[in-house]
Amino acid sequence: MKRLAVILFCLPALAFAAGGYNEHVESAPINLKDRVSLQNGAKLFVNYCMGCHSLKYLRYERMADDLGIPHDMTMENLNFTSERIGDPMLNAMDPKLAEQWFGAAPPDLTLTARLRTSDWLYSYLINFYEDESRPYGYNNRVFPLVGMPHVMASLEKELGEEAFREEMADLTNFLTYAAEPMRLERERLGVYVLIFLFIMFWPAYFLKKEYWKDVH
């Protein structure tokens, strides 16, 4: 029993060690109920990220419906390829060319927030810094020696640190949604489920008392 207790006590530390420690990882201000944030995050993704990365498990139609964006506006402002509203959010980059340019094909980002966590993703986005020794002139404190260029360097210089952090929070919020679109609906339904269970508890409780009153 004592050995089991020690193992259970050590599990959080083991998980922390497996995930690695980085002093630059900070908490991401995630709010999946903030549609304005999600819409801005979607805009940032298609304008700055989708040239190289895709969201192959998320369809334009699903995104539009969840984020409250009309289909025609979605296709006009958030689709720069030949895909239709029911198609996945893919980019037009040739993977072989991408591998030649960057050393490896840019990964699909649909599940990144689940695999890496939203905190890691947000911290990664805000921790690029100039480094002349790197091929594209930038390095990253959270992911050292990463091969990805700082595609939002001009945006960061234009907005300043505080406003840029807010934009990256919106982008992280959107990618967190993209990793699990059903989470929005699940959390909405969860409230009704809890209300239903609370209401049903009382008749079930009094029914139990009625059935067992002659036993006790």
Secondary structure, DSSP 4 states (H G I P E B T S, - for coil): -HHHHHHHHHHHHHHHHHH---TT-------TT-HHHHHHHHHHIIIIITTT--EEEEEHHHHHHHHT--HHHHHHHS--SS--TTSEE-----HHHHHHHHSSPPPP-TTHHHHH-HHHHHHHHT-EEE-TTSTTSEEESSSTT-SS--TTHHHHHHH-HHHHHHHHHHHHHHHHHHH-THHHHHHHHHHHHHHHHHHHHHHHHHHHHHHHTTT-
